[in-house]
C-alpha cells in the first residue's frame, strides 16, 4: 500500500517494510529543526509485537529503527532487522570522519 504523505525518496523504503506485514501510517513532523518526518509502522516479528520507525524527508531516509517490544530475546530482533534490511534494500555506508 502506498503511504500518501511519503515523498518519493522515502516511499520505496515504506513499501519494502510493508511487504513484511507492517502497516505504515502518515508521516508526522519530528518537531526538530531538521525538517524530518517520522513514519510509524506497527507489525510483528516472529509473532512478537514490533514497530519500525522511519525518519526522513524529500532528500531520503535518515534512519530506520526496529523495536521488538514484546520480546527480550536479542535473536528475534537480529533476525527481524536482517529481514528488514533485505526488504528495503538497505546499503550500509561507512564514512570516515
C-alpha positions in Angstrom: 0.0 0.0 0.0 1.2 3.5 -0.8 1.6 5.9 2.0 0.3 9.2 0.6 2.4 11.5 2.8 5.7 9.9 1.9 7.9 11.7 -0.6 9.3 9.5 -3.4 12.7 9.3 -1.7 11.1 7.6 1.3 8.2 5.7 -0.5 10.3 2.7 -1.6 11.5 2.1 2.0 8.0 2.2 3.4 6.8 -0.2 0.6 9.6 -2.6 1.5 8.6 -2.5 5.1 5.0 -3.2 4.3 6.0 -6.4 2.4 6.9 -7.8 5.8 3.4 -7.2 7.1 4.0 -3.9 8.8 1.5 -1.0 8.1 3.0 2.4 7.8 0.9 5.4 8.7 1.1 9.0 7.7 4.4 10.8 8.3 4.4 13.3 11.2 6.9 16.2 11.7 9.6 15.4 14.2 9.4 19.0 15.6 13.1 19.4 15.3 14.9 22.0 13.1 16.0 19.1 10.8 12.7 19.2 8.8 12.5 15.4 9.2 9.3 13.4 9.3 8.7 10.1 11.1 6.6 7.2 9.9 5.3 4.7 12.4 4.9 1.2 11.1 3.4 -1.3 13.6 3.5 -5.1 13.0 5.1 -8.3 14.2 8.5 -10.0 14.1 8.2 -13.8 14.6 4.8 -13.2 16.3 6.0 -10.5 18.7 4.5 -7.0 18.6 7.0 -4.7 16.9 7.3 -1.2 15.5 9.5 0.2 12.7 10.2 3.9 12.8 11.4 5.6 9.6 12.9 9.1 9.8 13.3 11.0 6.5 12.2 13.8 4.2 12.3 14.6 0.5 16.1 14.0 0.5 15.7 10.4 1.6 15.7 8.1 4.6 17.8 9.3 7.5 17.2 6.4 10.0 15.3 3.2 10.4 14.7 1.8 13.9 13.2 -1.6 14.8 11.6 -2.0 18.2 10.6 -5.6 19.1 8.8 -4.5 22.2 7.1 -7.9 23.1 10.3 -9.9 23.2 13.5 -9.8 25.3 15.3 -12.3 23.0 18.1 -10.4 21.1 18.0 -13.1 18.4 14.4 -12.2 17.5 15.5 -8.6 17.0 18.6 -9.5 15.0 16.6 -11.8 12.6 13.9 -9.2 12.3 16.4 -6.5 11.5 18.0 -8.8 8.9 14.7 -9.3 7.1 14.1 -5.5 7.3 17.4 -4.8 5.7 16.7 -7.2 2.9 13.2 -5.9 2.4 14.2 -2.2 2.0 17.4 -2.9 0.0 19.4 -1.1 2.6 23.0 -0.3 1.8 25.2 0.4 4.8 27.7 3.2 4.2 30.7 3.9 6.4 32.0 7.4 6.3 35.3 8.1 7.9 35.4 11.4 9.7 
